[in-house]
Amino acid sequence: MASAGYIDDNDAEKMASSYRELRTVEHRLQLVDEQQVHTLPTDDASLDRLARAMGRRDEPRGTAAEQLERDLIHIQTTVRGIHERVYFRPLLEAFAATSRDAASLSSEATEVRLAAFGFIDARRTAAALGELTRGLNRSSRLMQQMLPLLLDWLSLSPDPDLGLLLIRNLLTGPRQSRQIAETFRESPAAAQSLCTIAGTSRLLGDIIAANPDLVARLPLPEQLATKDLDGLIATATASMEMREGTTEQQASLRRWQQRNLLGIAARDLFDYADVESVGRDLTSLAEATIGSALRSLDPQIPFAVIGLGRFGAAELAYASDLDVMFVHQGSSADDIDEARRLSKSLMRMIAGSTPANRLYEVDCDLRPEGKNGPLSRGVDSYAVYWREHALTWERQAMTRARVVAGDVALGDELLDEIAPWVWGPGLSAEGIRDIRRMKARIEAERIPMGEDPDFHLKLGRGSLSDIEFTAQMLQLQYDVKATGTIDGLRALAQGDVLDPEDAAILTEAYEFCERVRNRWFLVNSAPSDSMPTQPESALWLARSLDTEPGALREHYRRVTRRSRSVVERVFYGLPAKH
């Protein structure tokens, strides 16, 4: 086929080498008991044996089995891409040729063509294509020329129907259509990037609709990169200073936050950033949002915001709340009133009065006395409470405490005050039991009804919560100071507290669950901690991660099974399973 010019020489070589590799895997599988099997084994021992038979060996970058799995996924992705290009090209040309004349295609033929691109709702898709290509204006003529490419790019996105709908809305809207069309004309790479984003996330599509100038930046990694914290605060503050009144300032801050969120999410979708980078960027964005909002309130006393949980750990996810507590200086009635004003006004500006103007959910319940305690305290008041009344879980929460906004010197004074209480004493047997009881209660009570705990990314066995609790307990027990979970696992391994292999297993599971949880938020455009069970949603999520639903669930089972084995041995003190 290559010599006859039907397919590219490079594609032919890739297909041939992929075929040879897959055939070799199949032959190695069938050598075991001479069984006619065509699927990979699901148990770790058999998969490891196959990987070694294929020449893989354990290396720092992964076990033999992990390397084989990665290689096979790469082969599948490569072959799929070539297949789509070769198979779709005639359809693209045919559809482009007939799209200007709706009568030249029957509804059945239209449906067949659109189904080949992965579109499910053929009638709505045909109507959208008609709107895009009808007429003689610049935008319509451009769409007639670009239609083959757009269909091809959308077919590679998780949800082509959603992608086309969002692009149709962009290109037929009164405000942004001309700007988007000009960007498409000047940068096909921007159009391709938009197809990927629009076919992945309604949330991101809505942000683009409100900020069409951002489309031109999508194919440029350096344009998407998050500024440093000072740069973020400066631009956020500048955007607010141009507005008068709290309502307008809040709207300006939200628009600034959404524009920067799109950059982070685009880098994530295009694989320009790993899980740790995404977490740090989301955290910096939240810090700058709170910091600039606090500045706009013009504090009259020293006042600081302490981040806790994932916010303090600099490991925010897209769906994360901001766990915070407030500290102020001064004990007079005026000082207390000002601290109360700052706390309430800041929460109102960040959390909003409705979901439409909310920047983040803000949670202050980890403060002393929870909802019954004052929103802000002085350093001495915090010290007295923690010395006389604090429970083990409150000490555990403080392992992630970090100054995130406001008066840094005051925040550091508070952290210095509590450091001996958090890190000094180690953990008694009763303290270890307290943490284990808390973890068991979370496992039993917090997974919502109807969600499968075996596929829960946050609270499932061997998933995020298991790993976070394990790291925090060991850090308290052995006085290993580190703010984040991944950093904590590294420090525990370097300090010979945690076996490096165990740390690697926990890190792999954490990064996998966090990546899938983040991606599911973008695909679903709403928070959810459980992997989807609906076939359509499961397919969209898997496609956004360049895999298949069954393979994604099997990957979850494998990494969390290994992680849970470590957690049971290290956190719960159970004997190792052999």
N, C-alpha and C positions, 0 to 999 in steps of 0.2 A: 504493500500500500504506500509506503514511503517512497519507493523508487518510482512508482507511477504518479506521485505527486498528490495523492489523496490526503495524506497526513504529513505533518512536519517530521523531519529526520530526528530531531531531538525528542519529540513526543513518542516516536516509534521506539527509540532506544529505551526511554523510560518505561513504556508499556512492556517491552520485552524483558527488561531486567526485573520489573515488578512481577511479571508472570513466573519467571524462573525462581525468584525468591519464595513466592507463595506456593509453587509446586514443591519446592524443597521442604518447606514447613509441613505440607500435607504428607509427603513421603516419610519424614521423620516421625510424624504422628502415627502413621499406619504401620511403622516398624514395631510398635508396642503391641504385642499380642496379635499382630497381623489383623487388626480390626479396621474396617472401612469407616473411619471417622473423618469428619471434615470440619470440626469445630475445635477451638482451643480448649484445653482442660481448664476447669474452674478452681481446682485445688492448688495450693501454693507449691506442693512438692512436685506434682506432675508438670506444672508450668515451668518450674525451675529446671527440671530434667530436660524438657524440650528446648529451653533457651540454651542450655549448655551444649546440647546436641547440635544446635545451630551456630555454635562458636562463640556465644556470649559468655562473659565472665563478670563476676562482681567487681565493680569499680567504684571510686568515690562518687561518680555521677549517677550511680544507681546499681541495683542488683542486676544479675543476668536476666531475670524475668522482666524487670521493669524496662530494660533496654530493648528486649524483644518486643514488648507491647508498644513502646514508643515507635520503633521501626515499622511495625505493622500498621499502626495508625497513620504514619507518614505515607506509607505505600497506598493505603486506601484513599487518603486525601488526594494524592497525586493522580491516581488512576481516575478518581471521580472527576477531577478538574478537566483532565484530557477528554474523558468521555463526554462531558457536558459541552465542551467546545466543539468536538467533532460532530456530536449528535444534534446539537442545537443550531449549528450554522445554517443548514438549509431551511430550517423553520424560521429562523430570524429573517433570512432574506425573503422568504415567501410572505411572512406577515408584514414586513416593511413595505413590500411591493403592493399589498392589497389593503393596507390599513387606511389608505386615503379614500377607498371606495367601499363603504360598509356593505353594499349590495353584492359585492363580488365574493363574499364569504357567507356561507350559510351559518346559522347559529351553531349547528353541530360541528362544522369545521372549525369555527372560532373556538369552541369549547375544547376540542381536541388539541388545537395549537396551544392554547393557554395552559391546559393541563400539563403539557410537555414542559412548561416552565415552572411548574409547581403551584400555579394559581388554582385555588379551590372554588371560589365564587366567580364563575366565568361571566355571568351576566353583569355583575357590578364591575368586574375588571374590564370588559369590553366597553362599558359606558365610560369608565375613567379614561381609557385609551382614546376613545372618540373625542372626549373633551380636550385632551392634551393635543391631539393632532388636527382637530377641525379648525378651519379658517386659514387666512393668509397673513396673519400678523407674524412678527418676528419669532415669538415664542412657539407658535404652532409649527412654523417651518423648521425651527430648530428641533422640535420634538419628532417631526417626521424623519429628520436625518438621524437623530440619536436613538430612535425607538429600538432598533436591533440591539444596540449596546445596553440600553436601560433594561430591557427584558432579560438579557443575559446576566447583567449584574444583579438584578432583583432575584433571579432564579437561584443565585448562590447565597442569598440571605435566608435567615431562618423562616421568615414569614413574608413571602412575596406579595400576598394580598395587602397586608398592612403597609408594606413599603410603597406600593403603587398608590394606595389611598393617600398617604401622607405627602408623597411627591405631587400628586394631583392637586391636593389642597394648597401646597406651596406655589405651584405654577399657575393656578387659576385664581389665587387670592388677589385682592385689589392693591395691597401694599407692597408685598415682597416679590411678586411674580417677575417683574422686570429685572430686579437685582439678581434673583436666582438664575434666570435665563442667561443673563450676561456672564455670570460665573460659569455656567455650564459651557457656554461657547468658548470661554477663555481657558478653562481647565477641565478637560474630561476626567482627570484624576479626582477632582473635587466632586464631580457628578457620581463617580464610582463610589467614593467614600460615603456620600450622602445615601446612596442606595443601600449600602451595608447598614448604616445607622437606622435609616427609616424602616428597613425590613427587620430590625432587631428590637427596637424600643419605641413605643408610642410616647413615653416620657421625654426621651431625647428629641424625638420629632417635634414635639410641642415646643421645646426650648428653641429649636432651630427656627420654627415658625415665628417666634417672637424676636429672634435675632438672626435674620437671614444673612447678615454680613459675615457670620461665622463660617458659612459653607466654604468660602475660599480658603480657610485655614485648615480644613479637615485633612488634606493629604500631606500637611507639613508638620512633622513631629516637633520641630523647634517652636512652631507657633502654638502648639497645644500644651507645651510644657508649663507646669505650674511655677509661678514666680516664687522667690524665697519669701519668708514670712513678712519681712519688712516691706517688700515690694507689694505684697498682697494687701497689707494694712494701708499702705499709702494710696493705692488705687481705690480701695473700698471707701476710705475716708474722703477722698476727693469726690467720689460719686455722690456721697451723702451731703457734702458741703454745698453742692449745687442745688439742693432742694431745701425748702422751708417747711417746717412742721413735721411732727413725728410720723404722720401717715405717709407723706411723700418721701421722707427719708427712708422709712421702712421699705417702701416699694422700690426705691432706688437700690437699696442694699440687697433686696431679693433678686433684682435683675442682675446685679453684679455677681451675686453668688451663683445664680443659675448659669451664667455665661462661663464661669470658671468650672462649674460642675461638668458642663458639656466637654470641656477640654480634658478633664480627668477621665471621664467615661470613654471618650473617643480613643485616648491612648490605651485604655484598658481593652477595648474591643479590637483595636488594631494590633494588639500584642506589643506595644511600645513600652509597657510597664508591667512589672511583676506584681504579685500580691502585696509584698511589703511596700513597694513604691506607691501603689494605689492607696494603701492605708495611711501612709505618711502624707500624701497629697490631700486626701480627704480631711485629715486632721488639721493640716495647715490651713485649709480653707475654712474649717470651723473656727479655729483660733482667730483668724483674721476677721471673720464675721463678728464674733463676740467682742474682740478687741476694738474694732471700729465702732460697733454699737455702743460700747461702754464709753468711748471717747466722746461720742455725740451727746451723752448724758451729762458731761462736764462734772465729774466727781469733785466734791468739795472736801473730801477726806481721803486718806489713803485707803484703797479698796482693791482687793484682788479676787480673781476667780481661780479656783483649784479644779482641775480636771481629774476625774476618777474613771474607773472602768476602762473601756476601750479608748475613750477620749484621752485620759491620762497616759494610757499605754501607747498612744500615737498609732493605733491600729483600728481606726474607724472603718466601718463598712458603709455602703450607701444607705442602708436601712437603720443605722445606729442612732439611738438617742444620745444626747449629751448629758452624761452624769457629771454634775458639778456641785461644789459648795462655795460659799462666799465668806470672806474674812475682811474685817475692817479694823481700823485703828481709831481709838477714842471711846470713852465711856459715858460722855455727857448725854443728856436727852436729845440735844441737837445732833450729836454724832450718830446716835442710834436711829433717829428719824431719817437722817441722810442715808445711812446704810440700808434702811428698809426701802427708801425711795429707789435707790440704785438697783437693789435686788429685784424688786417687783417690776420696775420699768424695763430692766434688761431682759427679764424673762418674757415680758409682754412683747417686746420688740422682736425677740428671737422666735418665740413659740407662736406669736400671732393670736388673733382672736378667732380665726377660722382656718380650716385647712388651706384655703386659697392664698392666705398671706403668711403661712407658716414657713419659716426657714428650717428650723429643727425642732423636734420634740426635746424639751429640757426636763431633766429629772433631778430633783434635789433631795430625794428620799434617803440617800446615803448619809446625810448630815446627822449630827447628834440629835437623838430623839425623833428622827424622821419627820413626818408631817406635823407632829406636835411641837417641834422645836422652832426657834427663830430661824429665818432664812439666813441671816448673817450673824457671826459672833466675832469677838475679839480673840486674839491669840491665847490670852490667859483663860478665857472661858472654854475654849477648845481643850486646852491642856488639863483643866480640872475635870472635865467630862471624861476624857480618855483615860485619865489616871484612876478615876474612881468608879466609873460606870460602864466603860466600853466592853463589848463582848468580842469573842474571837473573830466573828465574821466581820466586825468593824475594823479590826486590825488587819484582816486579810484585804479588805477594800482599800486600805491605805497603802498597800504595796504598789498601787498604780497611781498614787497621787502625784500631781505635777502642776506647776503654775502655768496657766494657759492665757491669762489676760490680766490687765490692770497693773497694780504696783508690785513689781517683781520682788523688790526687797522685802516687802511685807509678806508676800506669799512664801518666799524662802525662809523667813523667820518662823512661820508656822510649820513648814516642813522640817526645819531643824529642831523645833520643839518636840515634834512627835517622833522623830527618827529613832531615839533610844527605845521608845515604847514599841515601835513597829519592828525594828530589826534586832534589838539587843537580846531579848530573853530566850530566843529559840522557841520551840513548841513543846509543851508538856504533853503527856499522854492524853490528858483531858482535852487539850487544845486540838490535837489530831482527831480525837473522836468528834469534837464539835464540827470540824470542817467536813468530816466524812458524813455526819448526820445531815448537815446542810445540803451536801451534794445529793445524798439519797432522797431527801425531800424534794429537791428540784426535779430529779428524775421522775419521781412519782406524781408530782402535782402540776408541773408547768407545761408539759406537752399537751396541746389542745386536743379535745375529743375529735376523733376521726382522722387524726394525723398518725402516720405509721412511724413509731419510734425508731424502727430499723433504718429509716431513710430521712431522719431529721438531722439537718446540717448543724444545728446549734446544740440540741439537747440529746441527740441520739447517742447510742453506745459507741465510744471511741471517737466522737466528733468534737466540736469546738469547746463546749463546756467541760467535758472530761479533761481535755488537754490543759485548759486554763487553770482549773482547780489543781491539777497535778503540779504544774509549774509553781503556782502560788504557795501551795503547802510546802513543797521542797525548799523554796526560797526562804520562807519563814523558819523552817526547821533548821536550816544550815546557814542562815544569815547571808544569803546570796542576793545582793542588791542589783536589780534590773527592773526597768519599768514595764517593758512589754513582754508578751508571751514568747515570741520568737527569740528576742534578746535574752529572756530568762532561761530558755532551754539551752541556748548557746553557753551562757555563763555557768549553768549547772553542769554541762558536759565538760567545760574547760576547768571547772573546779573539782572534778572527779566526784561529784555528787551523783550525777546521772550518767549511766553508761552511754558513750557516744552513739552506739547503734540504737539504743532506746530513744535518745534525743532525736536522731535522724528519722525514726519511725513516727514519732509524735509530730515533728516538724512537717513531714510529708503530708500527714493526715490533716493537720491544721491548714496548711496552704491549699490543699485540694478543696476542703470543705469551704474555706473562705472564698476561694475563686468561684466555686459553683454557686454559693450563696449570693455573692455580688452579681454574678451574671444573671441569676434567676430574678433578682430585683430589677435589673435593666429590662429583661425580656418581659417580665410580668408587669412592669411599671407600677409595682406596689410591693410592700414588704411581705415576705413569706420565708419561713425558715425550713420548710419541708419540701423535699424534691417533689415535683408535680406527678400526679398519678393519671391525669387525663392524657390520653395518647397524643393529642394534638399539641398540648403544652409541653409534654415531655420531648416531643420531636423538635419543637422550636428551641428549647433549652439545649438539647444535645447538638443540634446543627450550629448553634452559636459558639459551641466549644469544639467544633470540628470532629464530632464523634457521632455515634448512634445511641438511642435511648438505652438499649440493652447493655451496651459496652459502658455507658456512663454509670449505670446502676451497679454493674459488676465491679467497676473501678472503686466506687464508693464502698461496696462490701469488702473489697480486699484491703484498702487502706485503713478503714475503721476497724476491721477485725484485728489487724495487727496492732493498731493503736490501743484498742480496748484490752488486748492481752497485756500490754505494758502498763496501762492504767490499773488493771486489777492487781498486778504484781507490785507496782511501785506506790500507788495511791492507797489502795485498799489493803495491801499487805497480804494478799492471797498467794498461795504457792504457785509457782510457774507450771503451766500446762505443757505436757510433752506429747 
